[in-house]
Amino acid sequence: MPVLSAVPFVAMAMKAEDLLREALSLPDDERAGLAAELLASLDEAGDDPDVVEAEWAAEIQRRVDAVEAGEVSAKSWESVRERLLAKRSR
């Protein structure tokens, strides 16, 4: 890669770093909103809601089938919560 073609990339990376620094200085609620908008922008604009709904329905059915077949087991919220709180306090 020629050195000159790398210059715009470096400038863009610095711009992104500056933007990140600014974003991190925002209050929590504004950062959360910005993060949600950025994540939404990564979704394909052409996603067909019917296709997405069908894919979710298939995923839900796959999970139900796995539980019913005994391939996975459910855990109570209490046990999951205890485990997460224990991890958090480490």
C-alpha positions in Angstrom: 0.0 0.0 0.0 1.5 3.4 -1.0 2.1 5.7 1.9 -0.1 8.4 0.4 -3.2 6.2 0.2 -2.9 5.5 3.9 -3.1 9.2 4.8 -7.0 9.5 4.5 -7.3 6.3 6.6 -5.1 7.8 9.4 -7.1 11.1 9.3 -10.4 9.2 9.5 -9.1 7.1 12.4 -8.2 10.2 14.3 -11.6 11.7 13.5 -13.2 8.5 14.9 -11.1 8.6 18.0 -12.1 12.2 18.6 -15.7 11.4 18.1 -15.4 8.4 20.5 -13.8 10.7 23.1 -16.6 13.2 22.7 -19.3 10.5 22.8 -17.9 9.0 26.0 -18.2 12.3 27.7 -22.0 12.4 27.2 -24.4 11.6 30.0 -25.4 8.0 30.2 -28.9 8.4 28.6 -27.4 10.3 25.7 -24.7 7.7 25.2 -27.3 5.0 25.3 -29.4 6.7 22.7 -26.4 7.3 20.5 -25.3 3.7 20.8 -28.8 2.5 19.9 -28.8 4.7 16.8 -25.3 3.5 15.8 -26.3 -0.1 16.2 -29.5 0.4 14.2 -27.4 2.0 11.4 -25.6 -1.3 11.1 -28.7 -3.3 10.4 -29.4 -3.8 6.7 -31.8 -1.2 5.5 -33.4 -3.7 3.2 -34.5 -6.1 6.0 -38.0 -7.3 5.2 -40.1 -7.3 8.4 -41.9 -10.4 7.3 -38.6 -12.2 6.8 -37.3 -11.1 10.1 -40.5 -12.2 11.9 -40.3 -15.6 10.2 -36.6 -16.0 11.2 -37.5 -15.1 14.8 -40.4 -17.6 14.8 -38.1 -20.3 13.5 -35.5 -19.5 16.2 -38.1 -19.6 18.9 -39.4 -22.9 17.7 -35.8 -24.3 17.6 -35.3 -23.3 21.2 -38.7 -24.8 22.3 -37.8 -28.0 20.5 -34.4 -28.2 22.2 -36.0 -27.7 25.6 -38.7 -30.3 24.9 -36.1 -32.8 23.6 -34.1 -32.4 26.8 -31.1 -31.0 25.0 -31.1 -27.9 27.2 -32.6 -27.1 30.5 -34.1 -23.9 31.8 -32.7 -22.2 34.9 -34.7 -20.2 37.4 -34.3 -16.4 37.3 -33.2 -16.5 40.9 -30.2 -18.8 40.1 -29.2 -16.8 37.1 -29.5 -13.6 39.1 -27.3 -14.9 41.9 -24.7 -16.1 39.5 -24.6 -12.7 37.7 -24.4 -10.8 41.0 -21.6 -13.0 42.2 -19.6 -12.4 38.9 -20.2 -8.7 39.2 -18.9 -8.5 42.8 -15.6 -10.2 41.9 
